[in-house]
């Protein structure tokens, strides 16, 4: 897909009242994400609005903080949630269900039940999957963090985990977050927090990419982090590391920005510039965990002005990704406030997603959909899906 100049998107607050329509597709498709058969009405879903080859995704709620909430597992038991999940999105990312504490709860036991269910759901709904995550300092099981292992044993544990998990889903996962949040905001490696780097040294990061690539040579392997939307000390550290790893021919394929934003802070206006420099290294880029939280007093609702600002942040994030040739995956971190992680972790902030608890679309939803439609139209007019050369984003 070619970068283009965006038209202004109308952000009507009245759009909140529009109903949700349709159900999810069910037939398997070996060719990757496709729009469901009902997608061509006046209220077409996000995935139908997107340019060909550009995937629009969401996290799949479950595990993590959801286990402490007063509702059953959303993905398993909320039928309306699953219907919207299948209809609206062409990519899914397990929110917690592939993290170490969930998928590898004991040293000699893996629990693939939820991850398997998500991957199968994606297959039935013509969606791709982003795997999240293989090497991280957080959400590790107690047996790992508190275990008394030699360096050789610990290295073997990581290698076995990556080989087993990535290998299980070989050919079924498009992108993997291999190394997640390995730098602090000053651009220093997390040599104390991260058990792998602390015990095995920085070289273990390259090994993780090598092992993942061996387990699934066709999966795209990513670095993933927050607060790297701008050109700053943290993203500079990733840029330097990636250049060094590429010189060593380590199979690093992508760099992704999470995009956990707040309207109390300014928008990262140099996002496109930052993505462009990683694109110039030959990497794919992606937005992987976008949400935009707002300061709303307890018992209150966001004002129209707040929702308009939130929608502008969502729109500008998408515009920046679409402006970069190799940015072909855009994921929001949950689509309904009903299951958002934000209120649990950010006191006084919330309403961070594109739909209400009742699955009504917010202005942010329409900002994304209209921007995707503009991009699709631009592709068609410049040799895209209907032109002689096809879209640059096509896989």
N, C-alpha and C positions, 0 to 999 in steps of 0.2 A: 504494500500500500504506500502510495506516495504522500509525503507531507503536504498539507494544504492550509490555506487561510480559512479560518473558521468564521461562519456567520454567527451572529448573536443568537443565543438560545433563549426563547421566552420561558420565564419561570413563573407560571401562574399559580398562586396559592390555591385557587379554586380547584386545581387538579387533584387535590387530596380526596375529593369526593368521588372520583371515578372508580368504578368497581373493577375487581380483578376478573379475568376471564380464562376459560380453557383448562385443559388437563395435560398431563405429561405424556410424551411419546413412550412407546413400549417395545418397538421392534429393535433388534440388534442391528448394528451397523459397523462393518469392519473398516470403513473409510474415514473415521473420525467424526467430529461434531457436525451435525446438520440441523437446520431449523426443523422443529416439529411440524407435522402436516397442517396444523391449525394456525400457523404463525402469520398468515398474510392478511389478517383483518385490520380494522382501523386501530385496534389496540394491540398490535403485534408486540411480542415480548422483546426483551433486550437482545437475545441471541439472534432473532430474526432481523433486527435493525443493524447488526454489526457487519462490517465489510467481510468479504470472503477471506478465510484464513486468519481472521482476528477472533480470538476467543474471549468471551466475557464470563467471568467466573465468580464464585462465592465460596466462603468457608462453609463446611457442613457441620452444624452445631452438634456437640456431643462431647462427653468426657470433660476433663478439666473442671472449671467452676460449676458446670452444669450438674455435676454429681451432688453438689451441696444445695441445689435449688429445690423448690417445692413442686417441681413438675417432673414427669417421666422423661426419659431420653427423647429429645426432640426428633431426631432422625428416625428413630424406631417407631414412635407412637403418635406423632402428630401428622395425620394424613394431609391436612391442608398445607402444612409446611412442605411436605414431600411433593405435593402437586405443584406448588409454586417453584420449588427447587428444580424440578424437572422441566417445567415450562420455560422459565426465564433465562436459564444459564446454559452455556455450552462447555463450561469447565467447572470442576469442583475440587476443593482442597479440604481434606479432613482437618478440622480445627484442632483436635487433640488425639484423634483415634490412631494416628501413626507415630505419636511421640513415644519415647522410651518407656515412660511409666505406665502407659496404656497397653502398648503392643508387646512389651518384654517385662512383665511384672516380676518374674523370678528368673534367676540365672539360667535355669534349664527349662523354662517354660515361656512360650510365646502365646499371645492371645490375638488371633487374626480375625475374630468374628466380626467386629464392627468395620474394620478396614476392608475385609472381603465384601461386606454388604454394600459399602459405598462404591467400591470398584464395580460391582455387579450392577448397581443402580445406574452408574455412569454409562456402562455398556448398553443397558436397555434404553437409556434416554439420549443416546448419541452424543455423549459428553466425553471430554478428555479429563484426565486427573493430574493434579499436582501433588506430589508426595512431600510430606512435611513432618518431621525433619530427621536427619541422620546423626548429626554431630552438633550438640548444643550443651550449654552449661546449666540449663534449667529443665525442670520436669523429668529428671532422671530418677529411677527407683532407688529406694533406700539400700537395697542389696548392692547396688553399684557404687553409690556415693560413700557408703559406710564400710564397704568391703576391704579386706586386707589382701590386696593383689600385688604380685610382682609386676614389673613393667611388661615382661613378656606375656603374662596372663592377661593384663589389661588390653594390650595390643590385640591379643587373640580374641578377646571378647568383642571389641569394636569391629574387627574384621569379620568375625562370624555373624554379628548382627547385621552389618551392611550387606554382606553376601546373601544372607537368608531373606531379609526383608525385600531388598531390591530384586533379588532373584525370583521371589515368589510372584512379583508383579511385573516380571519381564514382559515387555510388549504392551503393557496395560497402563503405564504411567508415562505421560508426556514429559514432565519436568520434575526434578527432585531438588528440594532445598537440602543440599548435602551439608554445608557448613552454615550454621545459623548464629548470627550475633556474636562473632568471635572477637570483635573490637569494642572498646569502650568509646565514649564520645570524644575523648582526646586522641583517638587513633592508636591506642595501645592495645596489644593483644590481652585478652582476659586470662592472664597466666595464673591467677589464683582461683577465680570462679570456675573456670572450665577444666573439668577433671582430665580431659584428654590432653589439652595443651600443657597443663600444669605437670602432669606425670610423664608424658611422652614427648613433650617438646613441640614446637611449631611445625615440624616436619610431618606430624601426623595428619595435618590438614590435607596435604598433597596425597598422602596414602589413602585417605577417605575417598577422594575423588577417583583415584585409580581403582580402588576396590569396587566402587559403585559402577564405574564404567565397564569393568570386567563382568559384573553381574548382569548388566543390561546395556550393551553397547549403543543402543538406539535412543535411550533416554537422555534428555538434555539436563546437564548438571549445573546447579546454581549456587552462588553465594546469596544470602538473604539477610537483610538487617533493617532496623528502624533508624530514624534520624540520619539517613544517608540520601535524602531527597535532594539536598543542596550540595554544592561543591564546598566541602568543609574538611576538617581534620580526619573525620571518620571515613568519609568516602574517598579521600586522598589515600588513606591507608589501604583500602581495598584496591584502589587503582594501581598502587605500587605493587601490592601482593600479586594481583592478577597478571601484571606484566611479567613479574619474575616467574610465576608458575607457567605461563605460556612459553617462556623461553626454555623451561625445562620439559616442555611438551606434556605437561599435566593436563588431563582432559577436563578443563573448565570451559563450560559453554555459555554461561549466563551470569548476569548480575541483576538482582532485583531489589527494589525499594518497597518497604512494607506500606508506608503511607498512613500511619496512625496519626491523624491530624486533629487539631483543636481550633475552634474559631477564636479562642482567646489569644492565639498567636497568628502572626502573618503567614501568608501562603508562601511556600518555597518557590519563588519566581524563577530560579535558575535550574529548575528540575530538568527541563528539556536539554539544557546545555550539559548537565551532568550525565544524563543518559546518552547523549551524543558521543561523549568521550569514551564511554565503555563500548558503544556501538563501533567506534572507530578502531577499537582493538580486535574487532571481529566477533564480539560477544552478542548474544541475544540479550535483551533487557526485558523487564516486566515490572508491573505494579502488582503486588501480591496480597496485601492485607489492608486495603483502604477502608477506613471509616473516619468520620468527621464528628467529633463530640462537641457538645454545646453546654454552656453554663446555664442551667435551668434550676430555679429554686424547687425544693421538694414540694410536691403537690401541684406544681404548675406545668404548663405546656410551653414549648418554644413559641416565640412570636413569629409573625410572618417575616419580619426583617431577619431574624435568626435563620429561618428556614431558607430564605433567599441566599444568605451568605454561605450557608452549608452547601446549597446546590451549586454555587459558583466554585467552591473548593473541589467538589466532585468533578464538575465539568472541566476545570483547569487541569486536574490530574489526568483526566482522560485525553484532553487535547495534547498535553505534553507527551504522553505515550504514543499517540497517533502520529505525532510529528517526527518520530524516530523510526527509521525503516525496520530495525530489528526488534522493536517493541511490539510483540504480537500476542501478549497475554496480559489481561487486566482483571484483577480479582478484588472484590470487596469482601471485607471480613465479617460476613453475615449480612443478611438482607432485611431482617426484621428486628425491631427493638425488643420484641418478645424474648429473644434469646441472646442479646448482645452482651459481650463481656464487659463493656465500658462501665456501667453503673457499679459493678462489683469492685472494680479496681481504681476508679477515679471518682472520689466522693464529690458530689455536687454537679457532676457532668453526666450527660447521657444523650438519648435520642440520636445516636450516631449513625444509624443505618438509613437505607433509602425507603423503608416501609415502616408503618406503625405496627403496634402489637397485633392489630387486626388485619394486617397485610394490605392496608390501604397504601397506595403509592404517594410518596412525598414529592415536592418539587425536585429534590435531588434525583429521584428516579427518572423524571422526565428530562432533566438536564443530561443524564447519561444517554437516554434513548435518542433524544434529538441530535446529540453530538455524534452518536454512532450512525444515525441515518444520514447526516450530512457527509460523514466520511465515506459511507457506502456510495452515496450519490457521486461524490468527487472521484472515487475509484472508477466508477462506470464511465465517467466523462473523460478519463485520462488513460484509457487502455486497461481498465480493470476487468472485472468479471465479464463484461460484455465487449471489451475491446480486444485488440489483436494480441496483446502480450500477456494478459492476465495479471492478477494482483501480485505485488512483490512479497506480500506476507504469506502467500500460499505455500504450504509445507510440501 
